[in-house]
Amino acid sequence: MLHVDPIFAATSAVPASVLAATPPALAAGAEATPPPFTVGTVLTQMRLDSWLALGLVLAAGLYLYGVHRLRVRGDRWPVSRTVFFLGPGLGGIALVTVSGLHEYDTTLLSVHMIQHMVLSMVAPIFLALGAPMTLALRTLPVRPRKRLLAIVHSRVARVYSFPLVAFAIFVVNPFVLYFSDLYRYTLEHAWAHELVHAHFIMTGCVFFWPLLGLDPLPGRWPYPARALLMLLSVPFHTVLGLTIMQSTTLFGGDWYPSLNLGWADPWDDQVLAGGILWAGGEFVSVTMLAVLVVQWVKQSEREARRVDRELDRQEARERAAESPA
């Protein structure tokens, strides 16, 4: 006897008009709409099959190998730098890209904004504090070390690491992404969405590395100029966050409404996303400003001690020259 699956029969009889109304995410062949956003789903839906996860594991392995080589030859490497680089640095990137949050980065704009904040502002700060370039210069053989120095001091690196250029890229990029059709394109194409994640990381590194990093970079500004540049970035997050909160159109067009989420409203979620960008951006900027001031004070103290030692040596030489007379 021929058995006909009732579910197959029902779906095969669906009119073309109904299929045309299928949400874009499902029509493109993506996975089904995720369940309601909870802590449990974030912790359980981890993925390790992305190229970004492979890059994080490779970066952590190379960093630890460099630290190991220094210890083998008897050199010391500050533990705090290793903790910063592996913990909030690489760990922060993994938290928003490898954990269950990735299931919601094209479903909730607020989750995407959390990714934006971590990838472009939080993780790059701690990556810079880890001083990976200094570690590489201390552990690489002669030829790779010369190549790395040539890249660091190249004209392209000088241009992109110049604070004003990095500041312009850091400020303009979000407006170009969210206020154009580019954001909708990243929602529809997974490879473009992953590329945006990498772009966030690179943009944050280009901006924060010259301001805060410990690595030897060309054209680094003095601390007063760095603090002023960081202060100028504070209103940017306020303007962008308030613009998103008060927008009368949904970002991504009809993408979010077409998902038909019964547990989230696209308009409320967009207001929440703007609030996250506003509050998070100001918190990170003010914290960074405080860190720069502390570094400035410590550098002034070190410079004062260096001048005192030089004066003491000069005075000792003068006494030694007067004693025979």
C-alpha positions as CSV (number, residue, x, y, z in Angstrom):
1,M,0.0,0.0,0.0
2,L,1.3,3.4,-0.9
3,H,1.8,5.6,2.1
4,V,1.6,9.4,1.7
5,D,3.2,11.5,4.4
6,P,0.5,14.1,5.5
7,I,3.2,16.7,6.3
8,F,4.7,16.3,2.8
9,A,1.3,16.5,1.2
10,A,0.4,19.6,3.1
11,T,3.7,21.4,2.3
12,S,3.7,20.4,-1.3
13,A,0.2,21.9,-1.7
14,V,1.3,25.3,-0.4
15,P,0.4,28.0,-2.9
16,A,3.2,30.0,-4.5
17,S,1.9,33.2,-2.9
18,V,2.6,31.7,0.6
19,L,6.1,30.6,-0.5
20,A,6.8,34.1,-1.7
21,A,6.0,35.5,1.7
22,T,8.7,33.2,3.3
23,P,11.1,35.2,5.5
24,P,14.4,36.1,3.7
25,A,16.5,34.2,6.2
26,L,14.6,31.0,5.5
27,A,14.2,31.6,1.8
28,A,18.0,31.9,1.5
29,G,18.4,28.5,2.9
30,A,19.6,29.5,6.4
31,E,18.7,27.8,9.6
32,A,15.3,28.1,11.2
33,T,14.6,31.1,13.4
34,P,16.3,30.6,16.8
35,P,14.3,30.1,20.0
36,P,13.7,33.1,22.4
37,F,16.9,34.8,23.5
38,T,18.0,33.4,26.9
39,V,21.2,32.8,28.8
40,G,20.7,29.1,28.3
41,T,20.6,29.3,24.5
42,V,23.7,31.5,24.4
43,L,25.7,29.0,26.5
44,T,24.5,25.9,24.7
45,Q,24.6,26.9,21.0
46,M,28.4,27.3,20.6
47,R,30.0,26.8,17.2
48,L,33.6,26.0,16.4
49,D,33.4,25.6,12.6
50,S,34.0,29.2,11.5
51,W,37.2,30.6,10.1
52,L,37.1,33.2,12.9
53,A,37.2,30.5,15.6
54,L,40.2,28.9,13.8
55,G,41.9,32.3,13.7
56,L,41.4,32.8,17.4
57,V,42.9,29.4,18.3
58,L,45.9,30.0,16.0
59,A,46.5,33.5,17.5
60,A,46.3,32.1,21.0
61,G,48.7,29.3,20.2
62,L,51.3,31.6,18.6
63,Y,51.2,34.0,21.5
64,L,51.7,31.2,24.1
65,Y,54.5,29.7,22.0
66,G,56.2,33.1,22.0
67,V,55.9,33.4,25.8
68,H,57.2,29.9,26.1
69,R,60.3,30.7,24.0
70,L,61.1,33.7,26.1
71,R,60.9,31.6,29.3
72,V,63.1,28.9,27.9
73,R,65.9,31.3,27.2
74,G,65.5,33.0,30.6
75,D,63.6,36.2,29.7
76,R,60.6,37.4,31.5
77,W,57.2,38.4,30.0
78,P,54.6,40.2,32.2
79,V,51.8,37.8,33.1
80,S,49.3,40.7,32.9
81,R,50.0,41.1,29.2
82,T,49.3,37.4,28.6
83,V,46.0,37.7,30.6
84,F,44.9,40.8,28.7
85,F,45.6,39.3,25.3
86,L,44.1,35.8,25.9
87,G,41.3,36.9,28.3
88,P,39.3,40.0,27.4
89,G,41.2,40.2,24.0
90,L,40.8,37.0,22.2
91,G,38.2,35.7,24.7
92,G,36.0,38.8,24.2
93,I,36.0,38.1,20.4
94,A,35.1,34.5,21.0
95,L,32.3,35.4,23.4
96,V,30.4,37.3,20.8
97,T,31.3,35.3,17.7
98,V,31.7,31.6,18.8
99,S,29.2,31.4,21.6
100,G,25.4,31.2,21.1
101,L,25.3,34.9,20.5
102,H,26.1,34.2,16.8
103,E,22.6,32.6,16.4
104,Y,21.0,36.0,17.1
105,D,23.4,38.4,15.3
106,T,21.1,38.5,12.3
107,T,17.9,38.1,14.3
108,L,18.2,40.9,16.9
109,L,19.8,44.3,16.1
110,S,20.6,44.6,19.8
111,V,22.8,41.5,19.7
112,H,24.6,42.8,16.7
113,M,25.3,46.1,18.6
114,I,26.8,44.1,21.5
115,Q,29.0,42.4,18.9
116,H,29.9,45.8,17.5
117,M,30.9,47.2,20.8
118,V,33.0,44.2,21.8
119,L,34.7,43.7,18.5
120,S,35.5,47.4,17.8
121,M,36.1,48.8,21.3
122,V,36.6,46.3,24.0
123,A,38.6,43.5,22.5
124,P,41.1,45.7,20.6
125,I,42.0,47.6,23.8
126,F,43.1,44.4,25.5
127,L,44.8,43.1,22.4
128,A,46.9,46.2,22.4
129,L,47.7,45.8,26.1
130,G,49.0,42.3,25.3
131,A,51.8,43.8,23.1
132,P,51.8,40.9,20.6
133,M,54.1,42.8,18.2
134,T,56.7,43.3,20.9
135,L,56.5,39.7,21.7
136,A,57.0,38.8,18.1
137,L,60.0,41.1,17.7
138,R,61.6,39.4,20.8
139,T,61.1,35.9,19.6
140,L,61.3,35.8,15.8
141,P,64.5,35.0,13.9
142,V,66.4,37.7,12.2
143,R,64.8,37.6,8.8
144,P,61.2,37.4,9.9
145,R,61.9,40.2,12.5
146,K,63.3,42.5,9.7
147,R,60.2,41.8,7.6
148,L,57.9,42.6,10.4
149,L,59.8,45.9,11.1
150,A,59.6,46.7,7.4
151,I,55.8,46.2,7.5
152,V,55.4,48.3,10.7
153,H,57.4,51.2,9.3
154,S,56.0,51.0,5.8
155,R,54.2,54.0,4.2
156,V,50.8,52.2,4.3
157,A,51.2,51.4,8.0
158,R,52.2,54.9,8.7
159,V,49.2,56.3,7.0
160,Y,46.6,54.0,8.6
161,S,48.2,54.2,12.1
162,F,48.3,58.0,12.0
163,P,45.8,59.0,14.8
164,L,43.7,61.4,12.7
165,V,43.3,58.8,9.9
166,A,42.5,56.1,12.3
167,F,40.0,58.4,14.1
168,A,38.2,59.2,10.8
169,I,37.9,55.5,9.9
170,F,36.6,54.6,13.4
171,V,34.0,57.4,13.3
172,V,32.8,57.2,9.7
173,N,32.5,53.4,9.3
174,P,29.4,52.8,11.5
175,F,27.5,55.5,9.7
176,V,28.4,54.1,6.3
177,L,27.3,50.6,7.4
178,Y,24.0,51.4,9.2
179,F,22.7,54.2,7.0
180,S,23.1,52.5,3.6
181,D,22.0,49.3,1.9
182,L,25.3,47.7,3.0
183,Y,23.8,46.5,6.3
184,R,20.9,44.8,4.6
185,Y,23.4,43.1,2.3
186,T,25.4,41.7,5.3
187,L,22.2,40.3,6.7
188,E,21.4,38.4,3.5
189,H,25.0,37.1,2.9
190,A,26.8,35.2,5.7
191,W,30.2,35.8,4.2
192,A,29.6,39.5,4.2
193,H,28.4,39.4,7.8
194,E,31.6,37.5,8.9
195,L,33.7,40.1,6.9
196,V,32.0,42.9,8.9
197,H,33.1,41.2,12.1
198,A,36.7,41.1,11.0
199,H,36.4,44.7,9.8
200,F,35.2,45.8,13.3
201,I,38.3,44.2,14.9
202,M,40.7,45.8,12.4
203,T,39.1,49.2,12.8
204,G,39.3,49.0,16.6
205,C,42.9,47.9,16.5
206,V,43.9,50.7,14.1
207,F,42.3,53.3,16.4
208,F,43.3,52.0,19.8
209,W,46.7,50.5,19.1
210,P,48.5,53.9,18.6
211,L,46.6,55.5,21.5
212,L,47.0,52.8,24.1
213,G,49.3,50.0,22.8
214,L,52.7,49.2,24.1
215,D,54.1,48.1,20.8
216,P,56.6,50.2,18.9
217,L,54.6,52.0,16.3
218,P,55.7,55.0,14.1
219,G,54.3,58.5,14.5
220,R,52.9,58.0,18.0
221,W,51.4,61.1,19.5
222,P,52.2,62.4,23.0
223,Y,49.7,61.6,25.8
224,P,48.0,65.0,25.8
225,A,47.1,64.7,22.1
226,R,46.0,61.1,22.6
227,A,43.7,62.1,25.5
228,L,42.2,64.9,23.4
229,L,41.5,62.5,20.5
230,M,39.8,60.1,22.8
231,L,37.7,62.9,24.3
232,L,36.6,63.8,20.8
233,S,35.3,60.3,20.2
234,V,32.8,60.4,23.1
235,P,30.1,62.5,21.3
236,F,30.2,60.2,18.3
237,H,28.7,57.3,20.1
238,T,26.0,59.6,21.7
239,V,25.0,60.9,18.3
240,L,24.9,57.5,16.6
241,G,23.1,55.8,19.5
242,L,20.4,58.5,19.7
243,T,20.0,58.5,15.9
244,I,19.3,54.8,16.0
245,M,16.9,55.1,18.9
246,Q,14.9,57.9,17.3
247,S,14.9,56.6,13.7
248,T,11.5,56.3,12.1
249,T,12.7,53.5,9.8
250,L,13.9,50.0,10.7
251,F,17.5,49.2,9.9
252,G,17.7,46.4,7.4
253,G,14.4,47.3,5.9
254,D,11.8,44.5,6.3
255,W,14.4,41.9,7.3
256,Y,13.5,41.8,11.0
257,P,9.7,42.1,10.6
258,S,9.8,39.3,8.0
259,L,11.3,36.9,10.6
260,N,7.9,37.0,12.4
261,L,9.4,36.6,15.9
262,G,6.7,36.2,18.4
263,W,9.1,36.9,21.3
264,A,10.7,40.2,20.1
265,D,9.5,43.4,18.5
266,P,11.8,44.9,15.9
267,W,11.0,48.5,16.9
268,D,11.7,47.9,20.7
269,D,14.8,46.0,19.8
270,Q,16.1,48.8,17.7
271,V,15.6,51.3,20.6
272,L,17.5,48.9,22.8
273,A,20.3,48.6,20.2
274,G,20.7,52.4,20.1
275,G,20.8,52.5,23.9
276,I,23.5,49.8,24.0
277,L,25.7,51.7,21.5
278,W,25.1,55.0,23.3
279,A,25.8,53.9,26.9
280,G,28.5,51.3,26.0
281,G,30.4,53.7,23.8
282,E,30.5,56.5,26.4
283,F,31.5,54.0,29.1
284,V,34.4,52.6,27.1
285,S,35.5,56.1,25.9
286,V,35.5,57.6,29.4
287,T,37.3,54.5,30.8
288,M,39.9,54.8,28.0
289,L,40.3,58.4,28.7
290,A,41.0,57.6,32.4
291,V,43.5,54.9,31.4
292,L,45.4,57.4,29.1
293,V,45.5,59.9,32.0
294,V,47.0,57.3,34.3
295,Q,49.6,56.3,31.7
296,W,50.4,59.9,31.2
297,V,51.0,60.4,34.9
298,K,53.1,57.3,35.1
299,Q,55.2,58.4,32.2
300,S,55.7,61.8,33.8
301,E,56.9,60.1,37.0
302,R,59.3,57.9,35.1
303,E,60.7,60.9,33.2
304,A,61.1,62.8,36.5
305,R,63.0,59.9,38.0
306,R,65.2,59.7,34.9
307,V,66.0,63.4,35.1
308,D,66.8,63.1,38.8
309,R,69.2,60.2,38.2
310,E,70.9,62.2,35.4
311,L,71.3,65.2,37.7
312,D,72.7,63.0,40.5
313,R,75.2,61.5,38.1
314,Q,76.2,64.9,36.8
315,E,76.6,66.2,40.4
316,A,78.7,63.1,41.2
317,R,81.0,63.7,38.3
318,E,81.4,67.4,39.3
319,R,82.4,66.4,42.9
320,A,84.8,63.8,41.5
321,A,86.4,66.4,39.3
322,E,86.7,68.9,42.2
323,S,88.1,66.4,44.8
324,P,91.7,66.2,43.4
325,A,91.9,70.0,43.3
